[in-house]
């Protein structure tokens, strides 16, 4: 019993017992076990020099009883890079030409536990060359073939250079995701999502770090997971720069109803909603817009459609266009 302004207050026994039980739970709950187990060692580590001052290091993901949170890259035993767990490649720059190096990778978890070092991999930077300002030609005939729902194989025709092609860089949505040697004409890309549209391009690079123009884009849709719905992405998107702006053409998705609206994204950010003043097109759609940027400005473009239930569908493949 207690008082409230001098008036006795009888607290319910159930409430008193509940409060006591709550306090006991808070005080008596076992302390979570401390995480002392480190991640597994990263495997598949490779190191390749694509120029006189750069080495590209890649590895396969490690595992942990809770979660890997970061990777550390070591050069000659000294840590030179720290990267988030979602990143499985990096460039080590500002190296000395024609010099051998060794690299290892370690995984780290949220508790600060580190894996042992991976096996050491060697790489020797290329010899410095005379001033070279001529980029390679663009790789040609790029093709992308799905390998299940989470991987793809890319193939292309070799580029040419006045000195030598030393590396090929693979881009997905304008972000470099992979690098292979200058003698390769194929690459396997992993870590993709099932039932998703991807657009890949490849650029050739020489020892002076000159990069070629993009190859032709190669679209790929990974296999859908069993029971997953069909894609609702616009297809066959084309982007063309003209003196009046940028013209897009595409085929709206088949949704069982006329598609009345699309969202336009530039460089990954929402730009505008495309709504036709009259009846929407039944076949190919066309839209032209102006941009204020100077000639040579590069844009990445993609679309998605509003579905009959009011939600937005899947994104189209991405296209890159340069302002005239």
Short mmCIF file of the C-alpha atoms (twelve columns), coordinates in Angstrom:
data_MODEL
# 
_entry.id   MODEL 
# 
loop_
_atom_site.group_PDB 
_atom_site.id 
_atom_site.type_symbol 
_atom_site.label_atom_id 
_atom_site.label_alt_id 
_atom_site.label_comp_id 
_atom_site.label_asym_id 
_atom_site.label_seq_id 
_atom_site.Cartn_x 
_atom_site.Cartn_y 
_atom_site.Cartn_z 
_atom_site.pdbx_PDB_model_num 
ATOM 1   C CA . UNK A 1   0.000  0.000   0.000   1 
ATOM 2   C CA . UNK A 2   1.164  3.585   -0.734  1 
ATOM 3   C CA . UNK A 3   -0.321 7.037   -0.489  1 
ATOM 4   C CA . UNK A 4   -1.219 9.558   -3.160  1 
ATOM 5   C CA . UNK A 5   -1.875 12.978  -1.683  1 
ATOM 6   C CA . UNK A 6   -2.528 11.400  1.665   1 
ATOM 7   C CA . UNK A 7   -5.074 8.945   0.268   1 
ATOM 8   C CA . UNK A 8   -4.099 5.275   0.597   1 
ATOM 9   C CA . UNK A 9   -3.631 3.564   -2.763  1 
ATOM 10  C CA . UNK A 10  -3.841 -0.198  -3.037  1 
ATOM 11  C CA . UNK A 11  -1.686 -1.433  -5.966  1 
ATOM 12  C CA . UNK A 12  -3.037 -4.556  -7.711  1 
ATOM 13  C CA . UNK A 13  -1.102 -7.654  -6.792  1 
ATOM 14  C CA . UNK A 14  -0.876 -8.719  -10.475 1 
ATOM 15  C CA . UNK A 15  0.748  -5.430  -11.454 1 
ATOM 16  C CA . UNK A 16  3.221  -5.739  -8.593  1 
ATOM 17  C CA . UNK A 17  4.128  -9.276  -9.616  1 
ATOM 18  C CA . UNK A 18  4.447  -8.237  -13.279 1 
ATOM 19  C CA . UNK A 19  6.790  -5.393  -12.362 1 
ATOM 20  C CA . UNK A 20  8.891  -7.723  -10.275 1 
ATOM 21  C CA . UNK A 21  8.977  -10.269 -13.058 1 
ATOM 22  C CA . UNK A 22  10.023 -7.605  -15.566 1 
ATOM 23  C CA . UNK A 23  12.816 -6.416  -13.311 1 
ATOM 24  C CA . UNK A 24  13.939 -9.995  -12.841 1 
ATOM 25  C CA . UNK A 25  13.965 -10.607 -16.590 1 
ATOM 26  C CA . UNK A 26  16.035 -7.477  -17.160 1 
ATOM 27  C CA . UNK A 27  18.436 -8.303  -14.377 1 
ATOM 28  C CA . UNK A 28  18.492 -12.060 -14.715 1 
ATOM 29  C CA . UNK A 29  18.733 -12.420 -18.521 1 
ATOM 30  C CA . UNK A 30  21.965 -14.147 -19.486 1 
ATOM 31  C CA . UNK A 31  24.644 -11.885 -20.965 1 
ATOM 32  C CA . UNK A 32  25.072 -12.579 -24.700 1 
ATOM 33  C CA . UNK A 33  28.122 -14.702 -25.381 1 
ATOM 34  C CA . UNK A 34  31.116 -12.661 -26.484 1 
ATOM 35  C CA . UNK A 35  32.010 -13.137 -30.140 1 
ATOM 36  C CA . UNK A 36  35.536 -14.499 -30.247 1 
ATOM 37  C CA . UNK A 37  35.377 -16.479 -33.499 1 
ATOM 38  C CA . UNK A 38  37.041 -14.883 -36.485 1 
ATOM 39  C CA . UNK A 39  35.835 -15.139 -40.090 1 
ATOM 40  C CA . UNK A 40  37.164 -17.704 -42.527 1 
ATOM 41  C CA . UNK A 41  40.156 -16.866 -44.685 1 
ATOM 42  C CA . UNK A 42  39.287 -15.111 -47.969 1 
ATOM 43  C CA . UNK A 43  39.999 -17.431 -50.889 1 
ATOM 44  C CA . UNK A 44  40.532 -17.003 -54.610 1 
ATOM 45  C CA . UNK A 45  42.764 -13.959 -54.146 1 
ATOM 46  C CA . UNK A 46  44.289 -12.650 -57.373 1 
ATOM 47  C CA . UNK A 47  46.475 -9.656  -58.156 1 
ATOM 48  C CA . UNK A 48  47.089 -8.298  -61.642 1 
ATOM 49  C CA . UNK A 49  48.912 -5.210  -62.816 1 
ATOM 50  C CA . UNK A 50  47.154 -3.200  -65.501 1 
ATOM 51  C CA . UNK A 51  49.627 -0.311  -65.613 1 
ATOM 52  C CA . UNK A 52  52.987 0.881   -64.349 1 
ATOM 53  C CA . UNK A 53  51.536 2.123   -61.068 1 
ATOM 54  C CA . UNK A 54  48.399 0.082   -60.363 1 
ATOM 55  C CA . UNK A 55  47.578 -3.460  -59.245 1 
ATOM 56  C CA . UNK A 56  44.026 -4.803  -59.182 1 
ATOM 57  C CA . UNK A 57  43.300 -7.193  -56.273 1 
ATOM 58  C CA . UNK A 58  40.223 -9.453  -56.127 1 
ATOM 59  C CA . UNK A 59  39.013 -12.202 -53.772 1 
ATOM 60  C CA . UNK A 60  36.046 -14.411 -52.907 1 
ATOM 61  C CA . UNK A 61  33.813 -13.695 -49.926 1 
ATOM 62  C CA . UNK A 62  34.680 -15.050 -46.484 1 
ATOM 63  C CA . UNK A 63  32.088 -16.343 -44.001 1 
ATOM 64  C CA . UNK A 64  31.513 -15.730 -40.301 1 
ATOM 65  C CA . UNK A 65  29.282 -17.183 -37.579 1 
ATOM 66  C CA . UNK A 66  27.568 -13.767 -37.424 1 
ATOM 67  C CA . UNK A 67  28.620 -11.512 -40.299 1 
ATOM 68  C CA . UNK A 68  31.712 -10.312 -42.115 1 
ATOM 69  C CA . UNK A 69  31.761 -6.516  -41.912 1 
ATOM 70  C CA . UNK A 70  34.989 -5.544  -43.685 1 
ATOM 71  C CA . UNK A 71  38.020 -6.688  -45.652 1 
ATOM 72  C CA . UNK A 72  41.588 -5.499  -45.173 1 
ATOM 73  C CA . UNK A 73  44.124 -5.579  -47.997 1 
ATOM 74  C CA . UNK A 74  47.817 -5.815  -47.141 1 
ATOM 75  C CA . UNK A 75  50.800 -4.939  -49.325 1 
ATOM 76  C CA . UNK A 76  54.075 -6.481  -48.196 1 
ATOM 77  C CA . UNK A 77  52.426 -7.125  -44.805 1 
ATOM 78  C CA . UNK A 78  51.276 -3.504  -44.364 1 
ATOM 79  C CA . UNK A 79  47.565 -2.658  -44.450 1 
ATOM 80  C CA . UNK A 80  46.834 -0.370  -47.396 1 
ATOM 81  C CA . UNK A 81  43.055 -0.654  -47.850 1 
ATOM 82  C CA . UNK A 82  39.951 -1.278  -45.731 1 
ATOM 83  C CA . UNK A 83  36.723 -2.026  -47.579 1 
ATOM 84  C CA . UNK A 84  33.096 -2.850  -46.685 1 
ATOM 85  C CA . UNK A 85  31.980 -6.466  -46.747 1 
ATOM 86  C CA . UNK A 86  30.071 -5.902  -49.993 1 
ATOM 87  C CA . UNK A 87  33.299 -5.090  -51.868 1 
ATOM 88  C CA . UNK A 88  35.426 -7.933  -53.221 1 
ATOM 89  C CA . UNK A 89  37.922 -5.995  -55.363 1 
ATOM 90  C CA . UNK A 90  40.085 -2.893  -55.220 1 
ATOM 91  C CA . UNK A 91  42.893 -1.055  -57.013 1 
ATOM 92  C CA . UNK A 92  46.182 -0.431  -55.225 1 
ATOM 93  C CA . UNK A 93  47.618 2.745   -56.752 1 
ATOM 94  C CA . UNK A 94  50.728 4.947   -56.693 1 
ATOM 95  C CA . UNK A 95  53.065 1.971   -56.974 1 
ATOM 96  C CA . UNK A 96  56.552 1.956   -58.478 1 
ATOM 97  C CA . UNK A 97  56.913 0.843   -62.114 1 
ATOM 98  C CA . UNK A 98  58.500 -2.529  -62.884 1 
ATOM 99  C CA . UNK A 99  58.437 -3.575  -59.210 1 
ATOM 100 C CA . UNK A 100 57.308 -6.885  -57.677 1 
ATOM 101 C CA . UNK A 101 54.745 -6.774  -54.856 1 
ATOM 102 C CA . UNK A 102 52.818 -9.306  -52.769 1 
ATOM 103 C CA . UNK A 103 49.296 -8.890  -51.424 1 
ATOM 104 C CA . UNK A 104 47.112 -10.630 -48.846 1 
ATOM 105 C CA . UNK A 105 43.520 -10.115 -47.697 1 
ATOM 106 C CA . UNK A 106 41.910 -10.548 -44.271 1 
ATOM 107 C CA . UNK A 107 38.216 -10.557 -43.289 1 
ATOM 108 C CA . UNK A 108 36.935 -8.822  -40.134 1 
ATOM 109 C CA . UNK A 109 33.659 -9.079  -38.190 1 
ATOM 110 C CA . UNK A 110 31.746 -6.558  -36.056 1 
ATOM 111 C CA . UNK A 111 33.531 -7.669  -32.872 1 
ATOM 112 C CA . UNK A 112 36.912 -6.892  -34.445 1 
ATOM 113 C CA . UNK A 113 37.895 -10.530 -34.946 1 
ATOM 114 C CA . UNK A 114 40.121 -10.968 -37.996 1 
ATOM 115 C CA . UNK A 115 40.694 -13.991 -40.155 1 
ATOM 116 C CA . UNK A 116 44.202 -15.235 -40.852 1 
ATOM 117 C CA . UNK A 117 45.868 -13.695 -43.889 1 
ATOM 118 C CA . UNK A 118 44.976 -15.213 -47.232 1 
ATOM 119 C CA . UNK A 119 47.659 -16.849 -49.299 1 
ATOM 120 C CA . UNK A 120 50.084 -14.196 -50.576 1 
ATOM 121 C CA . UNK A 121 49.718 -13.418 -54.279 1 
ATOM 122 C CA . UNK A 122 52.435 -11.714 -56.332 1 
ATOM 123 C CA . UNK A 123 52.114 -9.021  -58.974 1 
ATOM 124 C CA . UNK A 124 54.726 -6.966  -60.797 1 
ATOM 125 C CA . UNK A 125 53.837 -3.518  -62.076 1 
ATOM 126 C CA . UNK A 126 54.460 -2.839  -65.738 1 
ATOM 127 C CA . UNK A 127 57.476 -0.903  -66.913 1 
ATOM 128 C CA . UNK A 128 56.977 2.818   -67.399 1 
ATOM 129 C CA . UNK A 129 56.571 3.859   -71.012 1 
ATOM 130 C CA . UNK A 130 56.971 7.058   -72.929 1 
ATOM 131 C CA . UNK A 131 54.083 9.512   -72.674 1 
ATOM 132 C CA . UNK A 132 51.073 7.720   -74.147 1 
ATOM 133 C CA . UNK A 133 47.838 9.622   -74.654 1 
ATOM 134 C CA . UNK A 134 46.189 7.323   -77.198 1 
ATOM 135 C CA . UNK A 135 43.472 5.075   -75.742 1 
ATOM 136 C CA . UNK A 136 42.715 1.597   -77.081 1 
ATOM 137 C CA . UNK A 137 39.801 0.995   -79.397 1 
ATOM 138 C CA . UNK A 138 36.549 -0.181  -77.856 1 
ATOM 139 C CA . UNK A 139 36.086 -3.923  -77.355 1 
ATOM 140 C CA . UNK A 140 33.524 -5.214  -79.862 1 
ATOM 141 C CA . UNK A 141 30.765 -7.810  -80.034 1 
ATOM 142 C CA . UNK A 142 30.172 -7.989  -76.281 1 
ATOM 143 C CA . UNK A 143 27.786 -10.792 -75.317 1 
ATOM 144 C CA . UNK A 144 26.393 -11.735 -71.906 1 
ATOM 145 C CA . UNK A 145 25.151 -15.240 -71.153 1 
ATOM 146 C CA . UNK A 146 23.325 -16.019 -67.878 1 
ATOM 147 C CA . UNK A 147 24.714 -18.788 -65.710 1 
ATOM 148 C CA . UNK A 148 21.761 -19.598 -63.473 1 
ATOM 149 C CA . UNK A 149 20.274 -16.848 -61.335 1 
ATOM 150 C CA . UNK A 150 23.429 -15.432 -59.789 1 
ATOM 151 C CA . UNK A 151 26.209 -15.394 -62.394 1 
ATOM 152 C CA . UNK A 152 26.933 -14.496 -65.997 1 
ATOM 153 C CA . UNK A 153 29.686 -15.045 -68.550 1 
ATOM 154 C CA . UNK A 154 30.786 -12.166 -70.783 1 
ATOM 155 C CA . UNK A 155 32.707 -12.521 -74.043 1 
ATOM 156 C CA . UNK A 156 34.031 -9.872  -76.433 1 
ATOM 157 C CA . UNK A 157 36.346 -9.278  -79.387 1 
ATOM 158 C CA . UNK A 158 39.814 -7.874  -78.535 1 
ATOM 159 C CA . UNK A 159 40.541 -4.151  -78.611 1 
ATOM 160 C CA . UNK A 160 43.592 -2.634  -80.329 1 
ATOM 161 C CA . UNK A 161 46.162 -0.175  -78.968 1 
ATOM 162 C CA . UNK A 162 49.232 1.619   -80.344 1 
ATOM 163 C CA . UNK A 163 51.291 0.035   -77.557 1 
ATOM 164 C CA . UNK A 164 49.456 -2.788  -75.785 1 
ATOM 165 C CA . UNK A 165 46.122 -3.515  -74.111 1 
ATOM 166 C CA . UNK A 166 46.992 -4.429  -70.520 1 
ATOM 167 C CA . UNK A 167 43.544 -4.891  -68.947 1 
ATOM 168 C CA . UNK A 168 39.823 -5.076  -69.605 1 
ATOM 169 C CA . UNK A 169 37.448 -3.457  -67.107 1 
ATOM 170 C CA . UNK A 170 33.889 -4.764  -66.798 1 
ATOM 171 C CA . UNK A 171 31.183 -2.223  -65.908 1 
ATOM 172 C CA . UNK A 172 27.662 -2.806  -64.660 1 
ATOM 173 C CA . UNK A 173 25.437 0.283   -64.622 1 
ATOM 174 C CA . UNK A 174 28.528 2.477   -65.067 1 
ATOM 175 C CA . UNK A 175 30.285 0.987   -62.023 1 
ATOM 176 C CA . UNK A 176 33.418 -1.100  -62.499 1 
ATOM 177 C CA . UNK A 177 32.835 -4.533  -61.021 1 
ATOM 178 C CA . UNK A 178 35.596 -6.681  -62.482 1 
ATOM 179 C CA . UNK A 179 38.978 -6.523  -64.231 1 
ATOM 180 C CA . UNK A 180 40.793 -9.167  -66.271 1 
ATOM 181 C CA . UNK A 181 44.130 -9.187  -68.062 1 
ATOM 182 C CA . UNK A 182 44.697 -7.628  -71.455 1 
ATOM 183 C CA . UNK A 183 44.971 -11.066 -73.055 1 
ATOM 184 C CA . UNK A 184 41.531 -12.190 -71.865 1 
ATOM 185 C CA . UNK A 185 38.360 -11.968 -73.943 1 
ATOM 186 C CA . UNK A 186 35.994 -13.442 -71.371 1 
ATOM 187 C CA . UNK A 187 34.995 -12.791 -67.759 1 
ATOM 188 C CA . UNK A 188 32.658 -14.468 -65.279 1 
ATOM 189 C CA . UNK A 189 30.590 -12.150 -63.095 1 
ATOM 190 C CA . UNK A 190 29.084 -13.457 -59.847 1 
ATOM 191 C CA . UNK A 191 26.946 -12.100 -57.008 1 
ATOM 192 C CA . UNK A 192 23.952 -11.258 -59.224 1 
ATOM 193 C CA . UNK A 193 20.297 -11.414 -58.139 1 
ATOM 194 C CA . UNK A 194 17.787 -13.849 -59.673 1 
ATOM 195 C CA . UNK A 195 15.191 -12.432 -62.070 1 
ATOM 196 C CA . UNK A 196 17.030 -9.124  -62.516 1 
ATOM 197 C CA . UNK A 197 17.993 -7.165  -65.634 1 
ATOM 198 C CA . UNK A 198 21.653 -6.170  -65.884 1 
ATOM 199 C CA . UNK A 199 23.514 -4.118  -68.477 1 
ATOM 200 C CA . UNK A 200 27.241 -4.702  -68.949 1 
ATOM 201 C CA . UNK A 201 29.891 -2.837  -70.910 1 
ATOM 202 C CA . UNK A 202 33.640 -3.438  -71.207 1 
ATOM 203 C CA . UNK A 203 36.506 -0.969  -71.655 1 
ATOM 204 C CA . UNK A 204 40.072 -1.731  -72.664 1 
ATOM 205 C CA . UNK A 205 42.958 -0.091  -70.806 1 
ATOM 206 C CA . UNK A 206 46.652 0.355   -71.613 1 
ATOM 207 C CA . UNK A 207 49.750 0.702   -69.425 1 
ATOM 208 C CA . UNK A 208 49.347 4.493   -69.295 1 
ATOM 209 C CA . UNK A 209 45.830 4.088   -67.833 1 
ATOM 210 C CA . UNK A 210 44.162 5.284   -71.036 1 
ATOM 211 C CA . UNK A 211 40.675 3.724   -71.233 1 
ATOM 212 C CA . UNK A 212 38.822 2.979   -74.428 1 
ATOM 213 C CA . UNK A 213 35.252 4.020   -75.152 1 
ATOM 214 C CA . UNK A 214 32.562 1.632   -73.963 1 
ATOM 215 C CA . UNK A 215 31.893 -1.546  -75.848 1 
ATOM 216 C CA . UNK A 216 28.372 -2.129  -77.072 1 
ATOM 217 C CA . UNK A 217 26.029 -2.711  -74.097 1 
ATOM 218 C CA . UNK A 218 25.005 -6.290  -73.393 1 
ATOM 219 C CA . UNK A 219 21.728 -6.853  -71.537 1 
ATOM 220 C CA . UNK A 220 21.088 -9.931  -69.473 1 
ATOM 221 C CA . UNK A 221 18.201 -11.134 -67.337 1 
ATOM 222 C CA . UNK A 222 19.161 -13.717 -64.742 1 
ATOM 223 C CA . UNK A 223 16.952 -16.746 -64.207 1 
ATOM 224 C CA . UNK A 224 13.998 -16.128 -61.901 1 
ATOM 225 C CA . UNK A 225 13.687 -17.982 -58.631 1 
ATOM 226 C CA . UNK A 226 11.034 -20.740 -58.679 1 
ATOM 227 C CA . UNK A 227 7.571  -19.221 -58.270 1 
ATOM 228 C CA . UNK A 228 8.794  -15.635 -58.724 1 
ATOM 229 C CA . UNK A 229 6.570  -13.326 -60.811 1 
ATOM 230 C CA . UNK A 230 7.502  -12.374 -64.357 1 
ATOM 231 C CA . UNK A 231 9.538  -9.224  -64.968 1 
ATOM 232 C CA . UNK A 232 7.631  -5.948  -65.290 1 
ATOM 233 C CA . UNK A 233 10.523 -3.968  -66.776 1 
ATOM 234 C CA . UNK A 234 10.326 -1.907  -69.978 1 
ATOM 235 C CA . UNK A 235 12.388 -3.617  -72.694 1 
ATOM 236 C CA . UNK A 236 14.610 -2.708  -75.642 1 
ATOM 237 C CA . UNK A 237 15.447 0.772   -74.309 1 
ATOM 238 C CA . UNK A 238 17.475 2.915   -76.709 1 
ATOM 239 C CA . UNK A 239 18.958 6.345   -75.907 1 
ATOM 240 C CA . UNK A 240 20.156 8.698   -78.631 1 
ATOM 241 C CA . UNK A 241 21.699 12.140  -78.220 1 
ATOM 242 C CA . UNK A 242 20.654 14.822  -80.721 1 
ATOM 243 C CA . UNK A 243 21.101 18.576  -80.981 1 
ATOM 244 C CA . UNK A 244 17.645 18.948  -79.418 1 
ATOM 245 C CA . UNK A 245 18.339 16.736  -76.390 1 
ATOM 246 C CA . UNK A 246 18.131 13.021  -75.630 1 
ATOM 247 C CA . UNK A 247 15.543 10.797  -77.272 1 
ATOM 248 C CA . UNK A 248 14.451 7.538   -75.637 1 
ATOM 249 C CA . UNK A 249 12.513 4.734   -77.288 1 
ATOM 250 C CA . UNK A 250 11.326 1.568   -75.553 1 
ATOM 251 C CA . UNK A 251 8.637  -1.085  -75.336 1 
ATOM 252 C CA . UNK A 252 6.390  -0.814  -72.253 1 
ATOM 253 C CA . UNK A 253 5.907  -4.001  -70.237 1 
ATOM 254 C CA . UNK A 254 2.893  -6.237  -70.775 1 
ATOM 255 C CA . UNK A 255 0.811  -5.767  -67.636 1 
ATOM 256 C CA . UNK A 256 -2.694 -6.667  -68.833 1 
ATOM 257 C CA . UNK A 257 -3.569 -2.963  -69.138 1 
ATOM 258 C CA . UNK A 258 -2.295 0.145   -70.915 1 
ATOM 259 C CA . UNK A 259 0.769  1.609   -69.198 1 
ATOM 260 C CA . UNK A 260 0.036  5.305   -68.631 1 
ATOM 261 C CA . UNK A 261 3.111  6.452   -66.687 1 
ATOM 262 C CA . UNK A 262 6.855  5.813   -66.557 1 
ATOM 263 C CA . UNK A 263 9.504  7.154   -64.232 1 
ATOM 264 C CA . UNK A 264 12.790 8.363   -65.757 1 
ATOM 265 C CA . UNK A 265 16.014 8.004   -63.768 1 
ATOM 266 C CA . UNK A 266 19.261 9.801   -64.692 1 
ATOM 267 C CA . UNK A 267 22.510 8.610   -63.125 1 
ATOM 268 C CA . UNK A 268 20.509 6.470   -60.703 1 
ATOM 269 C CA . UNK A 269 18.345 9.348   -59.427 1 
ATOM 270 C CA . UNK A 270 14.687 10.064  -60.144 1 
ATOM 271 C CA . UNK A 271 14.361 12.815  -62.768 1 
ATOM 272 C CA . UNK A 272 10.728 13.007  -63.897 1 
ATOM 273 C CA . UNK A 273 7.493  11.126  -64.491 1 
ATOM 274 C CA . UNK A 274 6.533  10.646  -68.131 1 
ATOM 275 C CA . UNK A 275 2.776  10.982  -68.644 1 
ATOM 276 C CA . UNK A 276 1.201  11.226  -72.097 1 
ATOM 277 C CA . UNK A 277 -1.383 13.954  -72.650 1 
ATOM 278 C CA . UNK A 278 -3.327 11.708  -75.015 1 
ATOM 279 C CA . UNK A 279 -3.770 7.960   -75.160 1 
ATOM 280 C CA . UNK A 280 -0.532 6.139   -74.259 1 
ATOM 281 C CA . UNK A 281 1.248  4.342   -77.110 1 
ATOM 282 C CA . UNK A 282 0.287  0.725   -77.649 1 
ATOM 283 C CA . UNK A 283 3.649  -0.280  -79.144 1 
ATOM 284 C CA . UNK A 284 6.998  1.505   -79.002 1 
ATOM 285 C CA . UNK A 285 7.068  4.611   -76.833 1 
ATOM 286 C CA . UNK A 286 9.178  7.712   -77.549 1 
ATOM 287 C CA . UNK A 287 10.193 10.563  -75.257 1 
ATOM 288 C CA . UNK A 288 12.618 13.454  -75.850 1 
ATOM 289 C CA . UNK A 289 13.989 15.693  -73.110 1 
ATOM 290 C CA . UNK A 290 16.552 18.474  -72.963 1 
ATOM 291 C CA . UNK A 291 19.522 18.671  -70.615 1 
ATOM 292 C CA . UNK A 292 21.390 21.836  -69.572 1 
ATOM 293 C CA . UNK A 293 24.833 20.262  -69.412 1 
ATOM 294 C CA . UNK A 294 27.723 20.931  -71.748 1 
ATOM 295 C CA . UNK A 295 28.536 18.653  -74.693 1 
ATOM 296 C CA . UNK A 296 30.473 15.588  -73.608 1 
ATOM 297 C CA . UNK A 297 28.453 15.147  -70.399 1 
ATOM 298 C CA . UNK A 298 27.693 11.493  -69.814 1 
ATOM 299 C CA . UNK A 299 24.334 10.241  -68.550 1 
ATOM 300 C CA . UNK A 300 23.052 6.828   -67.538 1 
ATOM 301 C CA . UNK A 301 19.355 6.348   -68.227 1 
ATOM 302 C CA . UNK A 302 16.762 3.814   -67.068 1 
ATOM 303 C CA . UNK A 303 12.962 3.579   -66.771 1 
ATOM 304 C CA . UNK A 304 10.238 1.817   -64.840 1 
ATOM 305 C CA . UNK A 305 6.479  1.671   -65.417 1 
ATOM 306 C CA . UNK A 306 3.508  2.201   -63.118 1 
ATOM 307 C CA . UNK A 307 1.605  -1.078  -62.904 1 
ATOM 308 C CA . UNK A 308 -2.198 -1.448  -62.851 1 
ATOM 309 C CA . UNK A 309 -2.163 -1.865  -59.056 1 
ATOM 310 C CA . UNK A 310 -0.464 1.526   -58.681 1 
ATOM 311 C CA . UNK A 311 2.981  0.224   -57.733 1 
ATOM 312 C CA . UNK A 312 6.143  0.764   -59.781 1 
ATOM 313 C CA . UNK A 313 7.535  -2.156  -61.718 1 
ATOM 314 C CA . UNK A 314 11.057 -3.403  -62.355 1 
ATOM 315 C CA . UNK A 315 13.720 -1.135  -63.836 1 
ATOM 316 C CA . UNK A 316 14.681 -1.451  -67.480 1 
ATOM 317 C CA . UNK A 317 18.200 -2.157  -68.593 1 
ATOM 318 C CA . UNK A 318 20.399 0.914   -68.325 1 
ATOM 319 C CA . UNK A 319 21.707 2.924   -71.259 1 
ATOM 320 C CA . UNK A 320 24.554 5.420   -71.406 1 
ATOM 321 C CA . UNK A 321 24.397 8.502   -73.630 1 
ATOM 322 C CA . UNK A 322 26.761 11.447  -74.153 1 
ATOM 323 C CA . UNK A 323 25.365 14.955  -74.686 1 
ATOM 324 C CA . UNK A 324 26.125 16.473  -78.101 1 
# 
